[in-house]
Amino acid sequence: MSTALKILITGQHGQVSRELQQRLQGLGELVVLGRDQLDLANPEQIRQQVRSHRPGLIINAAAHTAVDQAENEPDVAFAINATAPGILAEEAKALGIPLIHYSTDYVFDGSKPAPYTEDDAPNPLGVYGASKLAGEQAIAAVGGQYLILRTSWVYSSHGKNFLLTMQRLLQEKPHMRIVADQIGAPTWAGTIANSTRALIERWQAGQAGDWGVYHLTAQGETSWFGFAQAIGEQLLAEGKACAALEGIHASEYPTPAKRPLNSRLDCSRLQQHWHVSQPQWREALRECLAQQH
């Protein structure tokens, strides 16, 4: 079974896609379509590619993730984050195969005092969150076999993310002010890829849980300030320079797109239905940092 499975992955250089390419080795044939081969804003091209490759599984790891930029280009964000996933779902259903799609904590407004469950009503604050929610709804409307995995605060050793930005800035600046009242779980792209592999293996073994929407983040919680502190501790442990950190309110650091103050996602349903659990965020961060060396 494993050698026969053809897995089509959208996105090539994104954080999650790069980890998937590494961690899904041995599960089957990986067909990775970057922007050059597949423009997600082009519905006809999406259909053509899926029909020519005829995969046994589709993983949509591509997205328009520039949160602030999305405010200025809603049409592009919706084409890639909303329309494209719906088309992928239609093609997957026509082939009778599963679709795995990644979504975000930004579908919520962050006003809930406790972690969000899959049953909580979404209420996105900006264009990015609204486009990702529309993508979820488009997939659900098609139906079929799908997993929508909502994650948060994704980082890795490549691309543009908080970890790499902080590693650079903490060594360049004497003092940094970091938002301390936005709470969430920093989630390593490697964790997402490992969990995706575990889900595929359960499906292949005939032990799939229910299809639908699930939350998938690292365990535990912190603030951006706490995340920066953890990154700084590693720099100091390596004898490198590290800025003095000061916690501030999100209101003191205005951005074009409003962020949810509470990004915590309750991931217990994924464990219950699919028996897939995530590591603590600090443990995953240590693993990611160890791989940088």
Salt bridges, closest charged atoms under 4 A:
GLU19 OE1 - ARG23 NE 2.80
GLU19 OE2 - HIS158 NE2 3.92
ASP68 OD1 - ARG259 NH1 2.62
GLU73 OE2 - HIS64 NE2 2.65
GLU90 OE1 - ARG47 NH2 2.72
GLU91 OE2 - ARG47 NH1 2.78
GLU91 OE2 - ARG51 NH2 2.80
GLU118 OE1 - ARG269 NE 3.80
ASP119 OD2 - ARG269 NH2 2.80
ASP120 OD2 - LYS112 NZ 2.58
GLU136 OE1 - ARG150 NH2 2.73
GLU172 OE1 - ARG168 NH1 3.65
ASP181 OD2 - HIS249 ND1 3.20
GLU201 OE2 - ARG197 NE 2.93
ASP210 OD2 - HIS273 ND1 3.22
GLU221 OE1 - ARG264 NH1 3.15
GLU238 OE1 - LYS240 NZ 2.88
GLU238 OE2 - HIS293 NE2 2.83
GLU246 OE1 - HIS175 NE2 3.14
GLU246 OE1 - ARG177 NE 3.87
GLU252 OE1 - ARG177 NH2 2.84
